[in-house]
Every structure is written in C-alpha cells, then in structure tokens.
C-alpha cells in the first residue's frame, strides 16, 4: 500500500500565499473565509459547486446498524 500524503490546512495556506502573493496571514484568512462560506451554504441546504474542481452537498443517511449476530452490548468493556 502506498504511503498517503495529506496536505492540511496549514500547508494549503502556505501554498496559496506562495502562488497568490498574499501574506501567510491573509492566505489563512482567505482559506478560513472559503470554508466558512461553504459550510454556511451547506447549512442552508444549498449545493456548492466549483466546475472543474468539485462539489459539496449534504445528504441524509440512515442510522448505522450493527451486523447481524452482534448486539449493542458487544461494545461494552469486558
């Protein structure tokens, strides 16, 4: 299995600052604003779509069920 490389918020802010000419502090503010706006729109039931990049939307999912033969007490400490 290949080692997964994850780029976190801090690294994204650094890369945005380097490419845009923004200060690191301003790039962090822009990234925070972006995630806030996406979250707010999702909370209002809107889909957020950036053509060529991705889209975000909320969807309802059913409650998880325990596999057959397992009871809710199986998770208790022994």
Secondary structure, 3 states (H helix, E strand, C coil): CCCCCCCCHHHHHHHHHHHHCCCHHHHHHHHHHHHHHHHHHHHCCCCEEECCCEEECCCCCCCCCCCCCCCHHHHCCC
